[in-house]
Amino acid sequence: MGRPSSENDTTSDDGDYVDWDSDEADEIEINAEPVERYRKGSLYYPVRVGEVLNERYRIVHKLGHGGFSTVWMANDVHENKAVALKILVSGKDGETEFLAQRKIKRLVGYAPHILTYSDVFDVPGLGTDHHHILVMPLLGPNLDTHFREASMTARMSAAKQLLVALDTVHKAGMVHRGESIL
């Protein structure tokens, strides 16, 4: 766990730089999470490309973000395979999300249309706070961008999979008449 050992460490990759006067800058601005979420109460965990978490997962690049987490592609150096790390925000929102994920895993178990974590560990946040990190399989393209160009067949297939997943959590007693009981 922790940051690369020194500034001379060649395992760290700070990525490419962007010309802020280009169209690329606008795309980054739209798709990037607010930097304040890293500063204010340490909601997001500040990850660096090349960083190794839990002495096992080397960060490769960011896959996305949401209100309760950031998601990173990492290499599991023990098993030499790519994984996704969902790093939850610290505090109440992150804890609620973690408890929901844990409940889904416990009540549903394995189901082909339900994505669950294979491992979980924590990293320190500010003060006594911490961030849960869920290790998940690395799956296909980001659906947000993929569906913009996807065929109707692909969209219908995804809709069917979503309905099967919803039926699975309903049968596990987690969803009833449209109300979540997480």
BELVENDA-V880180 format. One record per residue. N is the residue number from 1. SS is DSSP state (@ for helix, = for strand, . for the rest). PSI is psi in whole degrees, -180 to 180 (none if undefined). Layout:
# BELVENDA-V880180
((N	SS	PSI) (N	SS	PSI))
This chain:
# BELVENDA-V880180
((1	.	149) (2	.	-180) (3	.	162) (4	.	148) (5	.	-28) (6	.	169) (7	.	-22) (8	.	-1) (9	.	118) (10	.	-3) (11	.	-14) (12	.	139) (13	.	111) (14	.	3) (15	.	-174) (16	.	156) (17	.	151) (18	.	137) (19	.	111) (20	.	-5) (21	.	6) (22	.	171) (23	@	-29) (24	@	-38) (25	@	-41) (26	@	-41) (27	@	-42) (28	@	-44) (29	@	-41) (30	@	-40) (31	@	-9) (32	.	147) (33	.	155) (34	.	130) (35	.	-27) (36	@	-27) (37	@	-17) (38	@	-31) (39	@	-46) (40	.	99) (41	.	14) (42	.	48) (43	.	-50) (44	.	146) (45	.	128) (46	.	102) (47	.	147) (48	.	140) (49	.	133) (50	.	-18) (51	.	145) (52	=	122) (53	=	140) (54	.	29) (55	.	28) (56	.	-38) (57	=	109) (58	=	122) (59	=	129) (60	=	-55) (61	=	165) (62	=	137) (63	=	-33) (64	=	-176) (65	=	162) (66	.	-169) (67	.	-26) (68	.	1) (69	=	166) (70	=	152) (71	=	131) (72	=	141) (73	=	136) (74	=	159) (75	=	124) (76	=	104) (77	.	-18) (78	.	-38) (79	.	0) (80	.	56) (81	=	155) (82	=	140) (83	=	169) (84	=	136) (85	=	118) (86	=	108) (87	=	109) (88	=	152) (89	.	157) (90	.	163) (91	.	-165) (92	@	-44) (93	@	-43) (94	@	-39) (95	@	-41) (96	@	-44) (97	@	-43) (98	@	-45) (99	@	-37) (100	@	-45) (101	@	-43) (102	@	-40) (103	@	-42) (104	@	-47) (105	@	-42) (106	@	-44) (107	@	-33) (108	@	-36) (109	.	-144) (110	.	130) (111	.	131) (112	.	-22) (113	.	9) (114	.	123) (115	.	118) (116	.	163) (117	.	152) (118	.	-19) (119	=	158) (120	=	142) (121	=	169) (122	=	152) (123	=	150) (124	=	146) (125	.	-151) (126	.	142) (127	.	-124) (128	.	-2) (129	.	160) (130	=	168) (131	=	125) (132	=	139) (133	=	120) (134	=	127) (135	=	123) (136	=	160) (137	=	148) (138	.	119) (139	.	-173) (140	.	-162) (141	.	161) (142	.	121) (143	@	-30) (144	@	-47) (145	@	-32) (146	@	-42) (147	@	-15) (148	@	-32) (149	@	3) (150	.	150) (151	.	165) (152	@	-37) (153	@	-45) (154	@	-40) (155	@	-41) (156	@	-39) (157	@	-44) (158	@	-40) (159	@	-41) (160	@	-44) (161	@	-39) (162	@	-42) (163	@	-38) (164	@	-42) (165	@	-43) (166	@	-41) (167	@	-39) (168	@	-48) (169	@	-29) (170	@	-46) (171	@	-25) (172	.	-2) (173	.	18) (174	.	-19) (175	=	131) (176	=	123) (177	.	42) (178	.	-1) (179	=	128) (180	=	140) (181	.	30) (182	.	none))
